[in-house]
């Protein structure tokens, strides 16, 4: 702050001497600058500084769309004042994930008489409040809400139902078996459903997927163009989504062009869903498709479905072979220039001619990947993670070399074993000092490791000739990169106890380490990076290169790097963090991680940090260091730590943080809990969905959903 806290008089003199006056800029330039300032600051603070800014801050280009979804400093009073000042000028309002605001805050939305789009996902709102609010919003066409236990559609007024009848886009997150407001939306064109219903109540009672008595079972899908459903694990979610699909199976909308169902685990096909798919094959042409793996595996469905100008495909976890992919989907390269997003995560045979008699670790068929690259040359998002994609020794046909042709890629997810040079992978990886077996026996905690500052230069000698170096050099505009071990599984799965053991990394991945990480530093525009199960991390020197070169990095997730019994890269990580001024989200998952004073001092350099999550089996923490970190980093609003400390230590620290900082940080969410405690799943269910989905739970996020699915 010292460099910014100049004397006002000296500041004016310097401004005059340089001949620069911000107010002399054109209105267009000033409006562009102001567009980066949160709307609450513009209206409540900036416009009070001078007459010119008072006018500009109320320009329609700044008040038309108000985004509060990650404005963690906003509170009820600020929302009330904002709506009072510019409510009539707001046409689009996004309050998604504002879990900290009381439900009464939504009462002030009624001042936005001209509202067309409204996102209240993650906000607390009762049926009566929803009814009162929607009754006043006659121009509303797009709505996103949560349906929580206690929701009662019979409490919706006739005026509210009239507004809902005009809504064409609905996003609904279900925490209880219900149709929500879907039956009232008779003009639906886009329907997004997120099923987050738990199988058991807090009291341990099994829940049923049957809807509440009296609910209408006739959703109106005749105008539907987009149907999307994402299911959390659990049989109740599957039961409820089948009720939504039942109407679709009776009559498939003629204008349906995107049909997407994301379901983990096994989601069996039924007679009704088979009829639906058969009807789709006869009557519609799709632009986007995602189906549960059981609906595709072993069926000839893809052979009969018709596509128009497809922009998104997801065959995640399907047994689709490369031969079928080329023949039935890519269709010899015809009409696939429109495809911008492709998810083949967990599709273990997608780069092989056939899956019969093939082992998952066998080499890929480079001709299939080449056909894919040539046919889908405009891909922006590609996910090949959770599979063994091993390249052969053929010159010029390595997976990395072929992918380097995709110049438009913005996000990419790859398994660790796919990025290694074939010649290197067949050699014995270098021995790590004091290496221990990658098993979970009794380990010795170690302190901060030292590494040679010039080790990055030493490890980079082989980079320029490596295939991964070539790939990173070719994808200079990549914004999101995930390199995840094909056998990696997080210690914190959804709705289950913590995993106590992990599978060893792929043999081909054994040589992937510091030099490959250093190659990532070529990605100047990188914003999000995930590295998981890289076994040959010795010093972590490549992380320092990333910290220095990737100055736009906002999200960093590191998991199980190097030898499992040691935190070998701590020193390099701390050096890296000192350069990450733009970092907002940090997730670390590493057994025996020691979260001490030196780590938190380094982390305090990340002045923009907002969310921190640490997952560590048998990990330790220093309460005083955590408190000092929270006091220094004023932007931090989420602190999740799942370690090896006792329940008493965790509870005391959590209470201390909440007591000390909640008043000044209304959005503060703190969860500190023993990782292996039997009540972990009960604690997890209370975490706001925004944090749980975006950072706390580990998953691959590249091409997880179609681009621009919701605003």
C-alpha positions as MATLAB code, in Angstrom:
seq = 'XXXXXXXXXXXXXXXXXXXXXXXXXXXXXXXXXXXXXXXXXXXXXXXXXXXXXXXXXXXXXXXXXXXXXXXXXXXXXXXXXXXXXXXXXXXXXXXXXXXXXXXXXXXXXXXXXXXXXXXXXXXXXXXXXXXXXXXXXXXXXXXXXXXXXXXXXXXXXXXXXXXXXXXXXXXXXXXXXXXXXXXXXXXXXXXXXXXXXXXXXXXXXXXXXXXXXXXXXXXXXXXXXXXXXXXXXXXXXXXXXXXXXXXXXXXXXXXXXXXXXXXXXXXXXXXXXXXXXXXXXXXXXXXXXXXXXXXXXXXXXXXXXXXXXXXXXXXXXXXXXXXXXXXXXXXXXXXXXXXXXXXXXXXXXXXXXXXXXXXXXXXXXXXXXXXXXXXXXXXXXXXXXXXXXXXXXXXXXXXXXXXXXXXXXXXXXXXXXXXXXXXXXXXXXXXXXXXXXXXXXXXXXXXXXXXXXXXXXXXXXXXXXXXXXXXXXXXXXXXXXXXXXXXXXXXXXXXXXXXXXXXXXXXXXXXXXXXXXXXXXXXXXXXXXXXXXXXXXXXXXXXXXXXXXXXXXXXXXXXXXXXXXXXXXXXXXXXXXXXXXXXXXXXXXXXXXXXXXXXXXXXXXXXXXXXXXXXXXXXXXXXXXXXXXXXXXXXXXXXXXXXXXXXXXXXXXXXXXXXXXXXXXXXXXXXXXXXXXXXXXXXXXXXXXXXXXXXXXXXXXXXXXXXXXXX';
ca = [
       0.000    0.000    0.000;
       2.932    2.341    0.577;
       3.562    2.803   -3.133;
      -0.090    3.810   -3.631;
      -0.489    6.022   -0.596;
       1.038    9.204   -2.053;
       0.451   12.698   -0.782;
      -2.532   14.197   -2.730;
      -0.686   17.423   -3.535;
       2.464   15.707   -4.782;
       0.267   13.338   -6.819;
      -1.446   16.297   -8.526;
       1.897   17.992   -9.248;
       3.275   14.787  -10.777;
       0.110   14.450  -12.875;
       0.449   18.029  -14.145;
       4.165   17.641  -14.887;
       3.504   14.507  -16.940;
       0.573   16.118  -18.721;
      -1.693   13.151  -17.887;
      -5.200   13.593  -16.529;
      -7.497   10.585  -16.392;
     -10.554   12.765  -16.886;
      -9.181   13.992  -20.215;
      -9.550   10.516  -21.723;
     -12.489   10.014  -24.054;
     -15.731    8.656  -22.658;
     -15.220    5.433  -24.640;
     -11.854    4.769  -22.996;
     -13.146    5.615  -19.534;
     -16.162    3.348  -19.996;
     -13.849    0.521  -20.988;
     -11.751    1.083  -17.849;
     -14.841    1.284  -15.646;
     -16.179   -1.994  -17.065;
     -13.511   -3.802  -14.997;
     -14.784   -2.295  -11.731;
     -17.484   -4.215   -9.790;
     -20.884   -2.626  -10.249;
     -21.347   -2.124   -6.510;
     -18.157   -0.041   -6.366;
     -19.177    1.981   -9.416;
     -22.605    2.900   -8.135;
     -21.905    3.194   -4.418;
     -18.398    4.713   -4.493;
     -16.790    5.748   -7.796;
     -19.689    7.860   -9.054;
     -19.425   10.065   -5.976;
     -15.921   11.272   -6.874;
     -16.753   13.820   -9.590;
     -19.540   14.892  -11.948;
     -18.090   13.224  -15.027;
     -17.748    9.850  -13.330;
     -21.183   10.282  -11.772;
     -22.600   10.337  -15.286;
     -20.398    7.628  -16.753;
     -20.979    5.178  -13.907;
     -24.672    5.165  -14.754;
     -24.116    4.551  -18.453;
     -26.340    1.782  -19.832;
     -23.321   -0.262  -20.896;
     -22.339   -0.565  -17.200;
     -25.780   -0.970  -15.615;
     -27.465   -3.222  -18.195;
     -25.797   -6.348  -16.747;
     -24.946   -6.574  -13.033;
     -22.694   -9.442  -11.922;
     -22.605  -10.123   -8.186;
     -21.781  -13.848   -8.379;
     -18.189  -13.486   -7.163;
     -18.407  -10.126   -5.459;
     -17.626  -11.621   -2.051;
     -17.708   -8.233   -0.312;
     -21.293   -7.472   -1.197;
     -23.833   -7.604    1.642;
     -27.564   -7.125    2.053;
     -27.307   -3.362    2.571;
     -25.196   -2.887   -0.554;
     -27.639   -4.909   -2.637;
     -30.529   -2.872   -1.250;
     -28.826    0.427   -2.123;
     -27.766   -0.839   -5.546;
     -31.300   -1.868   -6.470;
     -32.658    1.416   -5.179;
     -30.225    3.457   -7.291;
     -30.195    1.566  -10.606;
     -32.833   -1.169  -10.295;
     -34.853    0.097  -13.261;
     -31.735    0.090  -15.479;
     -30.837   -3.569  -14.806;
     -31.847   -6.079  -17.481;
     -29.581   -8.959  -16.437;
     -28.767   -9.791  -12.811;
     -26.437  -12.608  -11.764;
     -26.383  -13.418   -8.048;
     -25.322  -17.053   -8.464;
     -23.539  -18.492   -5.454;
     -24.291  -15.585   -3.092;
     -24.920  -18.111   -0.312;
     -24.047  -15.651    2.459;
     -26.873  -13.233    1.706;
     -30.066  -13.728    3.764;
     -33.158  -14.806    1.847;
     -34.749  -11.390    2.469;
     -32.150   -9.883    0.105;
     -34.116  -11.190   -2.863;
     -37.025   -8.915   -1.875;
     -35.092   -5.987   -3.336;
     -34.882   -7.643   -6.767;
     -38.495   -6.577   -7.302;
     -37.176   -3.065   -8.034;
     -35.689   -4.421  -11.285;
     -38.935   -4.064  -13.248;
     -37.230   -4.552  -16.622;
     -35.293   -7.670  -15.669;
     -34.977  -10.207  -18.500;
     -32.363  -12.633  -17.078;
     -32.017  -13.569  -13.413;
     -29.629  -16.090  -11.845;
     -30.292  -16.984   -8.199;
     -28.538  -20.381   -8.140;
     -27.039  -20.937   -4.700;
     -29.174  -18.229   -3.095;
     -31.550  -18.949   -0.264;
     -35.149  -18.285   -1.277;
     -38.495  -19.683   -0.087;
     -41.488  -20.541   -2.236;
     -43.411  -17.493   -0.974;
     -40.530  -15.098   -1.620;
     -40.030  -16.549   -5.090;
     -43.722  -16.084   -5.807;
     -43.734  -12.471   -4.657;
     -40.589  -11.630   -6.620;
     -41.580  -13.280   -9.900;
     -45.024  -11.674   -9.750;
     -43.300   -8.305  -10.244;
     -40.951   -9.371  -13.063;
     -43.219   -9.500  -16.084;
     -40.405   -9.242  -18.656;
     -38.381  -12.165  -17.282;
     -37.327  -14.741  -19.873;
     -34.380  -16.528  -18.215;
     -34.310  -17.863  -14.643;
     -31.952  -19.950  -12.478;
     -33.015  -21.097   -8.989;
     -32.485  -23.812   -6.360;
     -35.280  -26.107   -5.194;
     -34.659  -26.955   -1.539;
     -36.539  -29.182    0.920;
     -39.788  -27.446    1.847;
     -40.406  -26.028   -1.615;
     -44.154  -25.951   -2.294;
     -45.363  -25.158   -5.808;
     -48.912  -24.615   -4.491;
     -47.690  -21.390   -2.846;
     -46.920  -19.815   -6.222;
     -49.445  -17.114   -7.099;
     -51.246  -16.835  -10.428;
     -49.154  -13.739  -11.252;
     -45.982  -15.717  -10.553;
     -47.153  -18.565  -12.779;
     -47.949  -16.053  -15.520;
     -44.337  -14.841  -15.401;
     -43.054  -18.416  -15.445;
     -45.204  -19.206  -18.471;
     -43.136  -16.682  -20.436;
     -39.745  -17.986  -19.261;
     -37.884  -19.690  -22.115;
     -34.662  -20.595  -20.246;
     -34.649  -22.371  -16.885;
     -31.778  -23.668  -14.790;
     -32.926  -25.605  -11.749;
     -30.752  -27.199   -9.049;
     -32.646  -29.825   -7.085;
     -31.837  -30.691   -3.464;
     -35.150  -32.501   -2.985;
     -37.297  -34.701   -5.251;
     -39.489  -32.190   -7.080;
     -40.463  -30.811  -10.459;
     -39.842  -27.347   -9.042;
     -41.265  -24.703  -11.356;
     -40.857  -26.737  -14.566;
     -44.598  -27.495  -14.998;
     -45.316  -23.752  -14.859;
     -42.850  -22.954  -17.653;
     -44.971  -23.661  -20.720;
     -42.636  -21.883  -23.172;
     -39.374  -23.635  -22.300;
     -36.677  -23.732  -24.977;
     -33.680  -24.443  -22.738;
     -33.853  -26.602  -19.600;
     -30.817  -27.233  -17.383;
     -31.260  -29.583  -14.425;
     -28.689  -30.221  -11.689;
     -29.599  -33.115   -9.382;
     -27.931  -32.823   -5.956;
     -30.343  -34.954   -3.922;
     -28.758  -37.095   -1.219;
     -29.814  -40.713   -0.699;
     -30.028  -40.274    3.071;
     -31.330  -37.556    5.332;
     -29.236  -36.078    8.136;
     -30.956  -38.519   10.464;
     -29.754  -41.445    8.332;
     -33.154  -42.238    6.785;
     -33.270  -43.508    3.207;
     -34.941  -41.031    0.843;
     -37.289  -41.860   -1.983;
     -37.191  -40.553   -5.529;
     -40.979  -40.194   -5.626;
     -42.193  -36.636   -6.062;
     -44.361  -34.886   -3.515;
     -48.081  -35.604   -3.643;
     -50.024  -33.097   -5.732;
     -47.158  -32.087   -8.033;
     -47.967  -31.864  -11.703;
     -46.285  -34.523  -13.777;
     -46.722  -32.824  -17.128;
     -43.690  -30.657  -17.930;
     -44.093  -28.752  -21.188;
     -41.318  -29.716  -23.580;
     -42.939  -29.028  -26.961;
     -40.673  -26.030  -27.692;
     -37.546  -27.476  -26.091;
     -34.260  -26.978  -27.932;
     -31.730  -27.798  -25.169;
     -32.097  -30.459  -22.478;
     -29.230  -30.842  -20.002;
     -29.137  -32.928  -16.819;
     -26.162  -33.374  -14.485;
     -26.485  -35.949  -11.728;
     -24.513  -36.175   -8.502;
     -23.854  -39.753   -7.304;
     -26.862  -41.551   -5.837;
     -29.838  -43.650   -6.904;
     -32.413  -40.997   -5.897;
     -31.045  -38.591   -8.507;
     -31.439  -41.306  -11.126;
     -35.029  -42.005  -10.078;
     -36.005  -38.339  -10.289;
     -34.368  -37.655  -13.643;
     -36.292  -40.593  -15.118;
     -39.511  -38.787  -14.188;
     -38.350  -35.717  -16.103;
     -37.433  -37.890  -19.091;
     -40.735  -39.780  -19.128;
     -42.536  -36.946  -20.897;
     -39.746  -36.640  -23.467;
     -40.065  -40.327  -24.311;
     -43.748  -39.865  -25.161;
     -43.134  -37.050  -27.614;
     -39.712  -35.822  -28.659;
     -39.621  -32.047  -29.388;
     -39.070  -31.419  -33.088;
     -36.649  -28.551  -32.452;
     -34.421  -30.414  -29.981;
     -30.793  -29.844  -30.993;
     -28.874  -30.491  -27.755;
     -29.469  -33.509  -25.514;
     -27.014  -33.987  -22.652;
     -27.095  -36.228  -19.584;
     -24.042  -36.387  -17.322;
     -24.340  -39.281  -14.873;
     -21.523  -40.810  -12.788;
     -21.255  -44.543  -12.304;
     -23.899  -46.884  -13.664;
     -27.156  -45.408  -14.969;
     -29.022  -48.244  -16.637;
     -31.066  -47.801  -19.770;
     -34.798  -48.546  -19.481;
     -37.558  -49.154  -21.984;
     -38.635  -45.509  -21.740;
     -35.159  -44.135  -22.373;
     -34.680  -46.558  -25.268;
     -37.919  -45.277  -26.818;
     -36.683  -41.718  -26.337;
     -33.382  -42.415  -28.075;
     -35.108  -44.251  -30.917;
     -37.445  -41.294  -31.361;
     -34.488  -38.885  -31.385;
     -32.763  -40.992  -34.046;
     -35.861  -40.748  -36.254;
     -36.986  -37.169  -35.710;
     -34.177  -34.779  -34.717;
     -30.765  -33.586  -35.839;
     -28.454  -32.775  -32.935;
     -25.702  -30.198  -32.417;
     -24.621  -31.420  -28.953;
     -24.723  -34.890  -27.377;
     -23.782  -36.513  -24.073;
     -25.222  -39.781  -22.765;
     -24.552  -42.118  -19.809;
     -22.022  -44.781  -20.725;
     -24.517  -47.629  -20.299;
     -26.727  -46.068  -22.968;
     -23.930  -46.077  -25.537;
     -21.824  -49.116  -24.707;
     -22.581  -51.991  -27.034;
     -25.402  -50.167  -28.821;
     -25.609  -49.027  -32.405;
     -27.215  -45.744  -31.396;
     -24.465  -43.528  -32.809;
     -24.923  -45.163  -36.187;
     -28.521  -43.942  -36.363;
     -28.354  -40.505  -34.727;
     -28.206  -37.567  -37.132;
     -26.145  -34.433  -36.532;
     -26.486  -30.984  -38.015;
     -23.530  -28.714  -37.153;
     -22.275  -30.314  -33.924;
     -20.322  -28.107  -31.536;
     -20.075  -30.434  -28.488;
     -19.646  -34.172  -27.967;
     -18.981  -35.977  -24.694;
     -18.333  -39.711  -24.615;
     -16.813  -39.657  -21.139;
     -16.142  -43.125  -19.644;
     -17.653  -44.915  -22.662;
     -16.077  -47.996  -24.256;
     -16.295  -46.352  -27.654;
     -13.450  -47.553  -29.873;
     -11.491  -45.340  -32.229;
     -12.940  -47.205  -35.179;
     -16.485  -46.373  -34.107;
     -15.459  -42.802  -33.305;
     -14.177  -42.275  -36.854;
     -16.955  -44.130  -38.644;
     -20.038  -43.111  -36.672;
     -19.178  -39.713  -35.226;
     -16.467  -38.058  -37.275;
     -17.958  -39.607  -40.419;
     -14.770  -39.415  -42.418;
     -14.212  -35.764  -41.570;
     -17.491  -34.469  -42.974;
     -19.177  -31.499  -41.294;
     -16.958  -31.593  -38.187;
     -15.297  -28.202  -38.614;
     -18.057  -26.866  -36.358;
     -16.983  -29.037  -33.395;
     -15.399  -26.822  -30.725;
     -15.550  -29.033  -27.614;
     -14.854  -32.778  -27.270;
     -14.760  -34.808  -24.036;
     -13.194  -38.265  -24.291;
     -12.251  -38.487  -20.614;
     -12.073  -42.094  -19.433;
     -12.733  -43.322  -22.960;
      -9.882  -45.804  -22.781;
     -10.197  -47.283  -26.297;
     -11.082  -44.107  -28.220;
      -7.691  -43.954  -29.966;
      -7.562  -47.669  -30.858;
      -9.191  -49.306  -33.894;
     -11.170  -51.717  -31.724;
     -11.629  -52.481  -28.035;
     -11.911  -56.254  -28.360;
      -8.802  -58.058  -27.061;
      -7.044  -54.720  -26.496;
      -5.344  -53.921  -23.221;
      -5.799  -50.399  -21.879;
      -2.027  -49.800  -21.795;
      -1.394  -50.826  -25.433;
      -0.139  -48.201  -27.883;
      -2.667  -45.952  -29.584;
      -3.310  -45.937  -33.324;
      -1.879  -42.582  -34.393;
      -3.908  -42.620  -37.628;
      -7.125  -42.365  -35.601;
      -5.838  -39.363  -33.678;
      -4.610  -37.803  -36.914;
      -8.073  -38.225  -38.459;
      -9.560  -36.608  -35.386;
      -7.164  -33.657  -35.551;
      -7.710  -33.106  -39.278;
     -11.488  -33.429  -39.086;
     -11.941  -31.311  -35.945;
      -9.382  -28.631  -36.721;
     -11.334  -25.911  -34.884;
     -11.388  -27.630  -31.490;
     -11.070  -25.225  -28.561;
     -11.605  -27.668  -25.695;
     -10.299  -31.261  -25.652;
     -10.278  -33.777  -22.787;
      -8.298  -37.020  -23.144;
      -7.688  -37.640  -19.427;
      -8.320  -40.770  -17.297;
      -6.955  -43.195  -19.901;
      -3.632  -44.680  -20.998;
      -2.784  -43.054  -24.334;
       0.671  -44.458  -25.135;
       2.351  -43.387  -28.342;
       4.399  -45.795  -30.434;
       7.983  -45.211  -31.560;
       6.911  -44.080  -35.029;
       8.607  -40.780  -35.857;
       6.242  -37.816  -36.116;
       3.212  -39.724  -34.832;
       3.459  -38.984  -31.120;
       0.230  -37.783  -29.518;
       1.825  -34.458  -28.548;
       3.082  -33.867  -32.085;
      -0.357  -34.485  -33.569;
      -2.153  -32.314  -31.011;
       0.222  -29.439  -31.739;
      -1.726  -28.907  -34.980;
      -4.804  -27.773  -33.030;
      -3.897  -24.091  -32.985;
      -7.266  -22.931  -31.617;
      -7.121  -24.912  -28.363;
      -7.988  -22.929  -25.234;
      -8.255  -25.821  -22.774;
      -6.640  -29.270  -22.777;
      -6.634  -32.273  -20.419;
      -4.128  -35.118  -20.892;
      -3.016  -38.188  -18.925;
       0.547  -38.005  -17.603;
       1.654  -41.102  -19.532;
       0.701  -39.476  -22.859;
       3.238  -36.647  -22.702;
       6.436  -38.635  -22.225;
       8.924  -39.265  -25.014;
       8.811  -42.935  -25.972;
      12.601  -43.356  -25.801;
      12.762  -41.730  -22.368;
       9.849  -43.721  -20.976;
      11.562  -47.001  -21.739;
      14.602  -45.964  -19.745;
      14.825  -46.299  -15.982;
      13.773  -43.006  -14.354;
      16.432  -41.164  -12.384;
      16.798  -42.172   -8.795;
      15.462  -39.611   -6.347;
      17.505  -38.813   -3.296;
      16.213  -40.551   -0.178;
      13.429  -42.045   -2.275;
      10.829  -44.144   -0.552;
       8.391  -46.634   -2.053;
       5.052  -45.255   -3.275;
       3.033  -47.051   -0.676;
       1.247  -45.902    2.422;
       3.350  -47.467    5.130;
       4.708  -45.585    8.100;
       6.422  -42.446    6.854;
       8.695  -39.851    8.325;
       7.541  -36.260    8.085;
      10.114  -34.018    6.525;
      10.586  -30.303    6.652;
      11.196  -27.862    3.835;
      13.409  -29.374    1.163;
      16.099  -27.339   -0.504;
      16.810  -27.342   -4.199;
      19.471  -25.824   -6.373;
      18.385  -22.520   -7.868;
      19.984  -23.417  -11.182;
      18.369  -26.855  -11.305;
      15.782  -25.484  -13.730;
      18.582  -24.769  -16.222;
      19.931  -28.281  -15.793;
      16.576  -29.987  -16.306;
      15.698  -27.768  -19.262;
      18.612  -28.997  -21.392;
      16.507  -31.799  -22.881;
      13.314  -29.735  -23.184;
      13.619  -28.266  -26.648;
      13.852  -31.698  -28.233;
      10.964  -33.239  -26.251;
       7.520  -33.726  -27.765;
       5.822  -32.057  -24.799;
       8.013  -28.987  -25.183;
       6.919  -28.807  -28.828;
       3.265  -29.085  -27.847;
       3.482  -26.309  -25.268;
       5.335  -24.086  -27.727;
       2.593  -24.631  -30.325;
      -0.329  -23.866  -27.986;
       0.740  -20.423  -26.864;
      -2.844  -19.219  -26.293;
      -3.868  -22.127  -24.057;
      -5.714  -20.893  -20.963;
      -6.463  -24.152  -19.125;
      -4.188  -27.186  -18.825;
      -4.709  -30.408  -16.888;
      -2.054  -33.130  -16.663;
      -3.556  -35.927  -14.547;
      -2.253  -39.419  -13.843;
      -4.415  -42.056  -15.520;
      -4.771  -43.967  -12.246;
      -5.106  -40.935   -9.967;
      -8.069  -40.745   -7.601;
      -8.583  -38.011   -5.066;
      -8.634  -38.757   -1.351;
     -11.983  -36.925   -1.197;
     -14.600  -38.548   -3.434;
     -18.178  -37.312   -3.390;
     -20.571  -38.724   -0.771;
     -18.113  -41.422    0.342;
     -15.454  -41.849    3.056;
     -11.960  -40.637    2.234;
      -9.848  -43.004    0.143;
      -6.970  -44.423    2.186;
      -4.888  -45.893   -0.637;
      -4.144  -44.945   -4.213;
      -3.090  -46.899   -7.273;
       0.524  -46.592   -8.463;
       1.190  -44.383  -11.513;
       1.434  -45.820  -14.998;
       4.871  -47.200  -15.904;
       5.058  -44.815  -18.885;
       4.534  -41.893  -16.501;
       7.524  -42.705  -14.282;
       9.862  -40.329  -16.142;
       7.517  -37.304  -16.110;
       8.771  -34.679  -13.697;
      10.451  -31.310  -13.321;
      11.481  -30.790  -16.949;
       7.935  -31.369  -18.244;
       6.540  -28.992  -15.641;
       9.078  -26.369  -16.715;
       7.840  -26.692  -20.318;
       4.443  -25.416  -19.180;
       6.004  -22.030  -18.419;
       5.828  -21.278  -22.162;
       2.056  -20.763  -21.794;
       2.071  -17.011  -21.259;
      -1.733  -16.751  -21.108;
      -2.290  -19.744  -18.824;
      -5.057  -19.084  -16.276;
      -5.777  -22.518  -14.789;
      -3.331  -25.374  -14.157;
      -3.911  -28.842  -12.702;
      -1.056  -31.303  -12.100;
      -1.790  -34.673  -10.473;
       0.320  -37.805   -9.948;
       3.592  -36.756  -11.594;
       5.913  -39.311   -9.977;
       9.320  -37.962  -11.041;
       9.082  -34.540   -9.397;
      12.420  -34.294   -7.592;
      12.804  -30.608   -6.700;
       9.762  -28.909   -8.202;
      11.997  -26.418  -10.027;
       9.565  -26.274  -12.950;
       6.958  -24.718  -10.659;
       9.195  -21.686  -10.135;
       9.406  -21.195  -13.909;
       5.610  -21.265  -14.120;
       5.315  -18.713  -11.324;
       7.700  -16.374  -13.108;
       6.346  -16.736  -16.650;
       2.619  -17.437  -16.257;
       1.574  -14.143  -14.726;
      -2.120  -14.619  -15.580;
      -2.407  -17.802  -13.491;
      -5.574  -17.663  -11.379;
      -6.261  -21.289  -10.464;
      -3.656  -23.834   -9.349;
      -4.325  -27.437   -8.316;
      -1.443  -29.751   -7.350;
      -1.947  -33.347   -6.201;
       0.391  -36.224   -5.331;
       3.538  -34.891   -6.953;
       6.781  -36.810   -6.499;
       7.228  -39.570   -3.947;
       4.097  -40.092   -1.890;
       5.819  -40.184    1.490;
       7.627  -36.868    1.105;
       6.775  -33.274    0.255;
       9.861  -32.932   -1.927;
       8.787  -29.782   -3.764;
       7.889  -27.540   -0.807;
      10.798  -25.129   -1.257;
      10.076  -24.668   -4.963;
       6.360  -24.267   -4.290;
       7.029  -21.486   -1.811;
       9.280  -19.726   -4.333;
       6.575  -20.089   -6.972;
       3.847  -18.613   -4.772;
       5.875  -15.444   -4.242;
       5.334  -14.615   -7.927;
       1.642  -15.563   -8.236;
       0.099  -12.133   -7.755;
      -3.077  -13.008   -9.684;
      -3.689  -16.414   -8.077;
      -7.228  -16.673   -6.701;
      -7.765  -20.396   -6.111;
      -5.208  -22.843   -4.694;
      -5.869  -26.533   -4.089;
      -3.146  -28.800   -2.674;
      -3.564  -32.538   -2.145;
      -0.481  -34.278   -0.807;
       0.001  -36.868    1.967;
       2.089  -35.698    4.924;
       1.856  -32.050    3.938;
       3.109  -29.736    6.671;
       1.195  -26.451    6.590;
       3.554  -24.415    8.739;
       4.635  -20.823    9.115;
       7.049  -20.806    6.160;
       4.371  -22.081    3.787;
       1.797  -19.532    4.901;
       4.340  -16.706    4.767;
       5.018  -17.581    1.131;
       1.289  -17.912    0.431;
       0.740  -14.428    1.858;
       2.458  -13.041   -1.256;
      -0.596  -14.137   -3.259;
      -2.429  -10.890   -2.617;
      -5.399  -11.841   -4.819;
      -5.994  -15.258   -3.213;
      -9.643  -15.912   -2.381;
      -9.970  -19.672   -1.899;
      -7.632  -22.224   -0.325;
      -8.167  -25.977   -0.048;
      -5.640  -28.421    1.431;
      -6.263  -32.175    1.487;
      -3.586  -34.215    3.248;
      -3.680  -37.653    4.805;
      -1.645  -37.422    8.041;
      -0.917  -33.773    7.242;
      -0.221  -31.237    9.988;
      -0.922  -27.546   10.438;
       0.136  -24.691   12.704;
      -2.895  -22.834   14.007;
      -0.977  -19.609   14.667;
       0.375  -19.623   11.115;
      -3.116  -20.084    9.683;
      -4.495  -17.208   11.755;
      -1.647  -14.936   10.706;
      -2.205  -15.856    7.054;
      -5.920  -15.060    7.291;
      -5.113  -11.713    8.876;
      -2.632  -10.804    6.124;
      -4.642  -12.017    3.120;
      -7.750   -9.881    3.293;
      -9.353  -11.339    0.149;
      -9.509  -14.935    1.406;
     -13.141  -15.994    1.869;
     -12.785  -19.787    1.720;
     -10.458  -21.916    3.831;
     -10.917  -25.685    3.605;
      -8.384  -27.979    5.285;
      -8.806  -31.733    5.586;
      -5.746  -32.943    7.442;
      -4.547  -35.482    9.973;
      -5.044  -33.287   13.047;
      -7.445  -34.198   15.842;
     -11.076  -33.115   15.790;
     -10.462  -30.794   18.755;
      -7.598  -28.968   17.038;
      -9.641  -28.599   13.846;
     -12.753  -27.295   15.611;
     -10.827  -24.797   17.725;
      -9.046  -23.371   14.690;
     -12.245  -23.192   12.642;
     -14.056  -21.360   15.430;
     -11.157  -18.939   15.876;
     -11.124  -18.028   12.176;
     -14.885  -17.507   12.038;
     -14.878  -15.462   15.241;
     -12.034  -13.228   14.079;
     -12.923  -12.586   10.435;
     -16.606  -13.320    9.744;
     -17.767   -9.784   10.533;
     -15.514   -8.202    7.898;
     -15.901  -11.004    5.352;
     -19.600  -11.838    4.962;
     -18.893  -14.646    2.470;
     -16.345  -16.398    4.703;
     -16.675  -20.187    4.560;
     -14.350  -22.217    6.796;
     -14.199  -26.010    7.038;
     -11.305  -27.583    8.962;
     -11.844  -31.261    9.647;
      -9.918  -34.549    9.991;
      -9.717  -36.170    6.548;
     -10.327  -39.726    7.776;
     -13.117  -38.884   10.235;
     -16.295  -40.920    9.798;
     -18.460  -37.764    9.716;
     -16.610  -36.160    6.809;
     -19.497  -36.684    4.367;
     -21.883  -34.904    6.763;
     -19.515  -31.937    6.892;
     -19.107  -31.863    3.121;
     -22.859  -31.636    2.507;
     -22.924  -28.202    4.191;
     -20.255  -26.700    1.908;
     -21.741  -24.186   -0.569;
     -22.112  -25.799   -3.971;
     -20.030  -23.088   -5.645;
     -16.946  -24.005   -3.604;
     -17.618  -27.736   -3.564;
     -17.975  -27.960   -7.331;
     -15.248  -25.518   -8.332;
     -12.370  -26.326   -5.980;
     -12.949  -28.619   -2.970;
     -13.714  -31.770   -4.967;
     -11.088  -32.835   -7.478;
     -12.233  -33.511  -11.029;
     -11.313  -32.800  -14.606;
     -13.181  -29.709  -15.774;
     -12.073  -29.417  -19.400;
     -15.044  -29.853  -21.759;
     -17.133  -30.922  -18.760;
     -20.053  -28.968  -20.193;
     -20.757  -27.352  -23.571;
     -19.257  -23.867  -23.877;
     -21.581  -21.012  -22.948;
     -24.183  -23.416  -21.569;
     -25.373  -20.695  -19.200;
     -24.405  -17.054  -18.903;
];
